[in-house]
Amino acid sequence: MRSITLDEIEPGMYLSKPLITADGTVLLHEGIVMKERYIEYLRNKGFTTLFVGDLEIEEKAKVEEDFYSPQKKQEALGAAREVINNFSVGKGLKLDNVKNLVSEWIHHLGQKPESMVNLLDVRRKEGYMFSHAINTCILSIMTGIAMGYDAKQLDELGLAAILHDVGKIKFSQNVAQQFPNYLTKKEKDEYRRHPFYSLEILRENYSLSVNVLNACFQHHERWNGSGYPMGLKGNDICEYAQIISVADVYERLIVGMPHRLPTPVYYAVAILNKAAGEYFNPAIIDKFNQNVAIYPIGKTVRLSNQQSGVILGVDIKNKTTPIVRITSSQDQKDIDQVVALDLMKTPGLFIVDFEEVSSYSQAYADRAYISHVKEQEV
């Protein structure tokens, strides 16, 4: 990091410290690429010096871009599809690709826990079972990291999360094509046997540990003993299964299902916290909450001063006060400049509306709680 004068700044350089006014307004955020119009803007504001970095930020940014690219997500989807489809035709002995995938996520999420929101695929249009497996795996790994798991534990947890629903490949055609809400009692009974099917399939693979098998078998058990298939209670439930059960329900809430609209993150978090101590281990809910991006990056928000903006960044330790890039003024006119507000440093401002929340009622959230958790139909 070095300090240079504004006259020495050239387009393409990167800021290594944010530029903040006396009232706490962030004019330019750390890491931003300088452009001619930004330099002119700062000159008009009276700035004379700023800090730039010496690291190869551009190369790092390219690595990040590649890691989150659609191609990378398709590779992940392909790995999940391969391993699940192989089990369905009796070829489920090779897990190398999916193990490598899990290891890559563990490494990346360990380095940048705030990147979870960029990894999740929340645009599920096809391959429901496969994308659900991927998302549940990522959410489970993040929770395991928060719980201080070592490398071996994270590997086991991630692999179990990807494989947790593999037993569903043995469903009859009608059960496979429907969802629990639309099944007869007999069909629901078959649906609830999928943990047994998973155990039957996975224990043929001798490379899988007992911990992985237990996690897949028990992920529908509930903290109060009301789950299935064995009605286990409290810490009689494998800890991996406790984590996967939380990730499983949360993923289905925020992404939605083919027969159910997505639940806004606000309400999904509220649903899980309401279920803590009853259906989920409160300690795991607490760790899970540490990594939930309540304000996903890129979402549109409205502030208390009637300005609109986009979530630019979130501090894991202060998730309720994200950095917001202002895109329109109080009179809703577009702002053609880079301005960011760090709500931690502007206590007079707060978010009053979230693009997903405005049309979503608390009554609907309560119904979602009953459907997704209490009736255990997911």
C-alpha positions as CSV (number, residue, x, y, z in Angstrom):
1,M,0.0,0.0,0.0
2,R,1.3,3.5,-0.8
3,S,0.1,7.0,-0.7
4,I,0.2,9.1,-4.0
5,T,-1.2,12.4,-5.1
6,L,-4.3,12.7,-7.2
7,D,-2.1,13.9,-10.1
8,E,-0.2,10.6,-10.0
9,I,-3.3,8.5,-10.2
10,E,-3.9,6.7,-13.5
11,P,-7.0,4.9,-14.7
12,G,-6.7,1.2,-13.9
13,M,-5.1,1.7,-10.5
14,Y,-6.9,0.2,-7.4
15,L,-7.7,1.9,-4.1
16,S,-6.3,0.1,-1.1
17,K,-8.3,2.3,1.4
18,P,-11.9,3.6,1.0
19,L,-12.4,7.4,0.6
20,I,-14.7,8.5,3.3
21,T,-16.1,12.0,4.0
22,A,-16.3,13.5,7.5
23,D,-19.9,12.4,7.9
24,G,-19.0,8.8,7.2
25,T,-20.1,8.6,3.5
26,V,-17.9,6.3,1.5
27,L,-17.2,8.0,-1.8
28,L,-15.2,5.3,-3.3
29,H,-14.9,1.8,-1.9
30,E,-11.7,-0.1,-1.3
31,G,-10.5,-2.2,-4.3
32,I,-12.4,-0.1,-6.8
33,V,-10.7,0.4,-10.2
34,M,-10.0,4.0,-10.9
35,K,-11.5,5.6,-14.0
36,E,-11.0,9.1,-15.4
37,R,-14.4,10.3,-14.3
38,Y,-13.8,9.1,-10.7
39,I,-10.5,11.0,-10.7
40,E,-12.2,14.2,-11.9
41,Y,-15.0,13.7,-9.3
42,L,-12.4,13.4,-6.5
43,R,-10.6,16.5,-7.8
44,N,-13.8,18.5,-7.6
45,K,-14.4,17.2,-4.1
46,G,-11.0,18.6,-3.0
47,F,-9.1,15.3,-2.5
48,T,-5.3,15.6,-3.0
49,T,-4.0,12.2,-2.0
50,L,-5.2,8.6,-1.7
51,F,-3.9,5.1,-1.2
52,V,-3.3,2.5,-3.9
53,G,-2.2,-1.1,-3.5
54,D,0.8,-2.9,-5.0
55,L,-0.8,-6.3,-5.1
56,E,-1.9,-7.9,-8.3
57,I,-5.5,-7.3,-7.6
58,E,-6.6,-7.7,-11.2
59,E,-5.3,-11.2,-11.2
60,K,-7.1,-12.0,-7.9
61,A,-10.3,-10.6,-9.3
62,K,-10.0,-12.8,-12.4
63,V,-9.6,-15.8,-10.2
64,E,-12.7,-14.8,-8.2
65,E,-14.6,-14.2,-11.4
66,D,-13.7,-17.7,-12.7
67,F,-14.6,-19.3,-9.5
68,Y,-18.1,-17.8,-9.6
69,S,-18.6,-18.1,-13.4
70,P,-21.7,-19.9,-14.9
71,Q,-19.3,-22.4,-16.3
72,K,-18.0,-23.2,-12.8
73,K,-21.6,-23.7,-11.5
74,Q,-22.4,-25.9,-14.4
75,E,-19.3,-28.0,-13.6
76,A,-20.6,-28.4,-10.0
77,L,-24.1,-29.3,-11.2
78,G,-22.5,-31.8,-13.6
79,A,-20.5,-33.4,-10.8
80,A,-23.6,-33.8,-8.6
81,R,-25.7,-35.1,-11.5
82,E,-22.9,-37.6,-12.3
83,V,-22.6,-39.1,-8.9
84,I,-26.4,-39.3,-8.3
85,N,-27.2,-40.7,-11.7
86,N,-24.4,-43.3,-11.3
87,F,-25.9,-44.5,-8.1
88,S,-29.2,-44.9,-9.9
89,V,-27.7,-47.3,-12.4
90,G,-25.5,-49.1,-9.9
91,K,-22.2,-47.3,-10.8
92,G,-21.9,-45.2,-7.7
93,L,-18.4,-46.3,-6.7
94,K,-16.4,-43.4,-8.1
95,L,-16.7,-40.3,-6.0
96,D,-13.5,-38.5,-7.1
97,N,-15.1,-35.6,-8.9
98,V,-17.6,-34.8,-6.2
99,K,-14.9,-35.1,-3.5
100,N,-12.6,-32.7,-5.4
101,L,-15.5,-30.3,-5.7
102,V,-16.2,-30.4,-2.0
103,S,-12.5,-29.9,-1.2
104,E,-12.4,-26.9,-3.5
105,W,-15.4,-25.3,-1.8
106,I,-13.9,-25.9,1.6
107,H,-10.7,-24.2,0.7
108,H,-12.4,-21.2,-0.9
109,L,-15.0,-20.7,1.7
110,G,-12.4,-21.0,4.4
111,Q,-10.5,-18.2,2.8
112,K,-13.5,-16.0,2.0
113,P,-16.6,-16.9,4.1
114,E,-18.5,-13.9,2.8
115,S,-18.4,-15.4,-0.7
116,M,-21.1,-18.0,0.1
117,V,-23.9,-15.9,-1.4
118,N,-22.0,-15.9,-4.8
119,L,-21.7,-19.7,-4.8
120,L,-25.3,-20.5,-4.2
121,D,-27.3,-21.1,-7.3
122,V,-30.7,-19.5,-6.6
123,R,-32.0,-19.5,-10.1
124,R,-33.1,-23.1,-10.2
125,K,-34.9,-23.9,-13.4
126,E,-33.9,-27.5,-14.0
127,G,-32.0,-30.3,-12.2
128,Y,-33.9,-29.6,-9.0
129,M,-32.4,-32.5,-7.1
130,F,-28.8,-31.7,-8.2
131,S,-28.8,-28.0,-7.5
132,H,-30.4,-28.7,-4.1
133,A,-27.6,-31.0,-3.3
134,I,-25.0,-28.4,-4.3
135,N,-26.6,-25.6,-2.3
136,T,-27.1,-27.8,0.8
137,C,-23.5,-28.8,0.6
138,I,-22.2,-25.2,0.5
139,L,-24.5,-24.1,3.4
140,S,-23.4,-27.1,5.4
141,I,-19.7,-26.5,4.8
142,M,-20.1,-22.9,5.9
143,T,-21.8,-24.0,9.1
144,G,-19.1,-26.6,9.7
145,I,-16.4,-23.9,9.3
146,A,-18.2,-21.7,11.9
147,M,-18.3,-24.7,14.3
148,G,-14.5,-25.1,14.0
149,Y,-14.5,-28.4,12.1
150,D,-11.2,-29.7,10.9
151,A,-10.4,-30.7,7.3
152,K,-11.5,-34.3,7.7
153,Q,-14.8,-33.3,9.3
154,L,-15.5,-30.8,6.6
155,D,-14.8,-33.3,3.9
156,E,-17.2,-35.8,5.5
157,L,-19.9,-33.2,6.1
158,G,-19.7,-31.8,2.5
159,L,-19.9,-35.3,1.0
160,A,-22.8,-36.3,3.2
161,A,-24.6,-33.0,2.2
162,I,-24.3,-33.7,-1.5
163,L,-25.4,-37.3,-1.1
164,H,-28.2,-36.8,1.6
165,D,-31.1,-37.3,-0.8
166,V,-29.7,-40.0,-3.0
167,G,-32.3,-42.5,-1.8
168,K,-34.9,-40.6,-3.8
169,I,-33.7,-42.2,-6.9
170,K,-35.5,-45.4,-5.8
171,F,-38.9,-43.7,-5.7
172,S,-41.8,-45.1,-7.8
173,Q,-42.5,-42.9,-10.8
174,N,-45.5,-41.2,-9.3
175,V,-43.8,-40.3,-6.0
176,A,-40.7,-39.1,-7.9
177,Q,-42.8,-36.8,-10.1
178,Q,-45.0,-35.4,-7.3
179,F,-44.2,-33.5,-4.2
180,P,-45.2,-34.4,-0.6
181,N,-48.2,-32.1,-0.5
182,Y,-49.9,-34.0,-3.4
183,L,-49.2,-37.6,-2.3
184,T,-51.6,-40.1,-0.9
185,K,-50.9,-41.5,2.6
186,K,-49.4,-44.6,1.1
187,E,-47.2,-42.5,-1.2
188,K,-46.1,-40.3,1.7
189,D,-45.1,-43.4,3.6
190,E,-42.9,-44.4,0.7
191,Y,-41.5,-40.8,0.5
192,R,-40.4,-41.1,4.2
193,R,-38.5,-44.2,3.4
194,H,-35.9,-42.4,1.3
195,P,-33.4,-42.3,4.2
196,F,-33.5,-46.1,4.3
197,Y,-33.0,-46.2,0.5
198,S,-30.0,-43.8,0.9
199,L,-28.5,-46.0,3.5
200,E,-29.0,-49.1,1.4
201,I,-27.3,-47.5,-1.6
202,L,-24.5,-45.7,0.1
203,R,-23.3,-48.5,2.4
204,E,-22.3,-50.5,-0.8
205,N,-19.6,-47.9,-1.2
206,Y,-16.9,-48.9,1.3
207,S,-15.0,-45.6,1.0
208,L,-17.8,-43.8,2.9
209,S,-17.4,-43.5,6.6
210,V,-20.0,-44.3,9.2
211,N,-20.4,-40.6,9.9
212,V,-21.4,-39.9,6.3
213,L,-23.9,-42.8,6.3
214,N,-25.4,-41.7,9.6
215,A,-25.7,-38.1,8.3
216,C,-27.6,-39.1,5.2
217,F,-29.8,-41.5,7.1
218,Q,-30.8,-39.0,9.9
219,H,-31.1,-35.7,8.2
220,H,-34.9,-35.7,8.6
221,E,-34.7,-36.3,12.3
222,R,-35.8,-33.4,14.5
223,W,-34.4,-32.0,17.8
224,N,-37.6,-32.7,19.7
225,G,-37.9,-36.3,18.4
226,S,-40.7,-35.6,15.9
227,G,-38.7,-36.5,12.8
228,Y,-38.2,-39.6,10.8
229,P,-37.3,-42.4,10.1
230,M,-36.3,-43.4,13.7
231,G,-37.7,-40.5,15.8
232,L,-34.3,-39.7,17.3
233,K,-34.1,-36.8,19.7
234,G,-31.5,-34.2,20.7
235,N,-27.8,-35.2,20.5
236,D,-28.8,-38.8,19.7
237,I,-28.9,-37.3,16.1
238,C,-25.6,-37.3,14.3
239,E,-24.2,-33.8,14.4
240,Y,-23.6,-33.8,10.7
241,A,-27.3,-34.6,10.2
242,Q,-28.3,-31.8,12.5
243,I,-26.3,-29.4,10.3
244,I,-27.6,-30.8,7.0
245,S,-31.2,-30.7,8.2
246,V,-30.9,-26.9,8.9
247,A,-29.2,-26.3,5.5
248,D,-31.7,-28.5,3.7
249,V,-34.8,-26.6,5.0
250,Y,-33.2,-23.2,4.6
251,E,-32.2,-24.0,1.0
252,R,-35.6,-25.1,0.1
253,L,-37.1,-21.9,1.6
254,I,-34.9,-19.3,-0.1
255,V,-34.7,-21.1,-3.5
256,G,-38.2,-22.4,-3.6
257,M,-39.5,-25.7,-5.0
258,P,-41.3,-26.4,-8.3
259,H,-44.6,-26.1,-6.5
260,R,-43.7,-23.3,-4.0
261,L,-42.4,-19.8,-4.4
262,P,-39.0,-18.8,-2.8
263,T,-39.2,-17.3,0.7
264,P,-37.4,-14.0,1.3
265,V,-34.2,-14.4,3.3
266,Y,-35.7,-12.2,6.1
267,Y,-38.5,-14.7,6.7
268,A,-36.4,-17.8,6.1
269,V,-34.0,-16.7,8.9
270,A,-37.0,-16.0,11.1
271,I,-38.5,-19.4,10.4
272,L,-35.3,-21.2,11.4
273,N,-34.9,-19.2,14.5
274,K,-38.5,-19.9,15.5
275,A,-37.8,-23.6,15.0
276,A,-34.6,-23.5,17.2
277,G,-35.0,-25.6,20.3
278,E,-38.0,-27.4,18.9
279,Y,-37.0,-28.8,15.5
280,F,-33.3,-27.8,15.3
281,N,-30.4,-27.7,17.7
282,P,-30.2,-24.0,18.9
283,A,-26.4,-24.1,18.9
284,I,-26.3,-25.1,15.3
285,I,-28.9,-22.4,14.3
286,D,-26.7,-19.9,16.1
287,K,-23.6,-21.0,14.0
288,F,-25.7,-21.1,10.8
289,N,-26.9,-17.5,11.4
290,Q,-23.3,-16.3,11.5
291,N,-23.0,-17.0,7.8
292,V,-26.4,-16.1,6.4
293,A,-26.3,-13.1,4.1
294,I,-29.5,-11.4,5.3
295,Y,-28.9,-8.8,2.5
296,P,-27.6,-10.7,-0.5
297,I,-25.1,-8.8,-2.6
298,G,-26.7,-7.3,-5.7
299,K,-30.2,-6.9,-4.2
300,T,-32.1,-3.6,-4.5
301,V,-33.0,-1.8,-1.3
302,R,-34.7,1.5,-0.2
303,L,-33.2,3.6,2.6
304,S,-35.0,5.7,5.2
305,N,-34.1,8.9,3.3
306,Q,-36.0,7.5,0.3
307,Q,-32.8,6.9,-1.8
308,S,-32.5,3.6,-3.6
309,G,-29.4,1.5,-3.9
310,V,-27.8,-1.9,-4.4
311,I,-26.2,-4.1,-1.7
312,L,-22.4,-3.8,-2.4
313,G,-21.0,-5.7,0.5
314,V,-21.7,-7.3,3.8
315,D,-19.6,-7.6,6.9
316,I,-20.1,-11.1,8.4
317,K,-19.8,-9.6,11.9
318,N,-22.3,-6.8,11.2
319,K,-24.7,-8.4,8.7
320,T,-27.6,-6.0,9.4
321,T,-25.6,-3.0,8.2
322,P,-24.4,-3.7,4.7
323,I,-22.6,-1.3,2.4
324,V,-25.1,0.1,-0.1
325,R,-24.2,1.7,-3.5
326,I,-26.7,4.5,-4.1
327,T,-28.3,4.4,-7.5
328,S,-31.1,7.0,-7.2
329,S,-31.7,10.1,-5.2
330,Q,-34.6,11.0,-2.9
331,D,-36.7,12.2,-5.9
332,Q,-35.9,8.8,-7.6
333,K,-33.7,10.4,-10.2
334,D,-30.8,8.1,-11.3
335,I,-27.4,9.0,-9.9
336,D,-24.6,8.5,-12.4
337,Q,-21.7,8.2,-10.0
338,V,-20.1,5.7,-7.7
339,V,-21.2,6.5,-4.2
340,A,-21.4,4.0,-1.4
341,L,-22.8,4.3,2.1
342,D,-21.5,2.1,4.9
343,L,-24.6,2.0,7.2
344,M,-22.3,1.2,10.1
345,K,-20.9,4.7,9.8
346,T,-24.2,6.5,9.0
347,P,-26.5,5.5,11.9
348,G,-29.1,8.0,10.7
349,L,-29.7,5.8,7.7
350,F,-31.3,2.3,7.7
351,I,-33.0,0.0,5.2
352,V,-36.8,0.3,5.1
353,D,-37.6,-2.0,2.2
354,F,-36.2,-4.9,0.4
355,E,-37.2,-5.8,-3.1
356,E,-38.3,-9.3,-2.1
357,V,-40.1,-8.4,1.1
358,S,-42.6,-5.7,0.1
359,S,-45.2,-8.1,-1.3
360,Y,-44.6,-10.9,1.2
361,S,-46.8,-11.2,4.3
362,Q,-45.9,-12.5,7.8
363,A,-49.0,-14.7,7.5
364,Y,-47.4,-16.4,4.5
365,A,-44.1,-16.8,6.5
366,D,-46.1,-18.5,9.3
367,R,-47.6,-20.9,6.8
368,A,-44.2,-21.6,5.4
369,Y,-43.0,-22.5,8.9
370,I,-45.7,-25.0,9.3
371,S,-45.2,-26.5,5.8
372,H,-41.5,-26.6,5.7
373,V,-40.7,-27.6,9.3
374,K,-43.6,-28.7,11.4
375,E,-45.1,-31.1,8.9
376,Q,-41.6,-32.1,7.7
377,E,-42.7,-32.4,4.1
378,V,-39.3,-31.3,2.6
